[in-house]
C-alpha cells in the first residue's frame, strides 16, 4: 500500500523509501514502534481524505492485491471453511488497508490495528485500543473470544504466520504453523517441532 501511494503521487518516493526501509528493518528485528509507524503509514490517506482514499484503495485492490493472491492461499482458506472452522484474519496492518483484503477471501472477521477517529469521523493517525501487534495480538484475540462468550480453553486455534513478531500468538495457539517463515521463525519452529508450511515460493 505504501509503495502504491508513492506510485500515484501521494508521497515523495525517496523520502518514503528511506523511512519505510527503516521501519521495515525495525520490524524484522522485532523492535518496531507501532504507534510511530501508524502515524507514518496513515499520513497519505489522512491528507487525501476519505473519498479519494476509498477510490485509491479500490484501485489498489484491482491492480496490486488481486493479481498477488495465490491459488494456494485461497485453497488453504477454503480447506478451513469446508471443515467448518471460524475464519479470522489477525494482522498488525491497519484496518483501512486490510479489511477489503479480508473480504476478498470471504472473511468477515478482522482483528487489525484499529484507527482512532476524530470529530468528523476521519482517522487521526493514532491507534484506538490495543494494537494487534506482537503480544497485542494475544490480547486482541482474547478480547475477540470473550466478546463471543468463549475462552482460550474452549476453542482450538490454528494460527499461520511468517514472522517472528507473531511468536506470542503462535505460542498460545494449539496448532502453530510457520508459513513461508522468516529465518528466525523457521529456526524456532524447527526447534519446537512446529509445522512449517512453505505454501508458495518467493
DAKA-V185807 format. One record per pair of residues at least 24 apart in sequence whose C-alpha atoms are under 7 Angstrom apart, sorted by the first residue. I is the first residue (numbers start at 1). J is the second residue. Records with the same first field share a line. If there is no record, write none. Layout:
I->J / J
This chain:
2->41
10->44
11->44
30->165
35->126 / 127
38->125 / 126
39->125 / 126
42->125
43->125
46->123
50->122
72->199
74->105
91->132
92->132 / 133
134->165 / 166 / 168
135->168
137->169
138->168 / 169
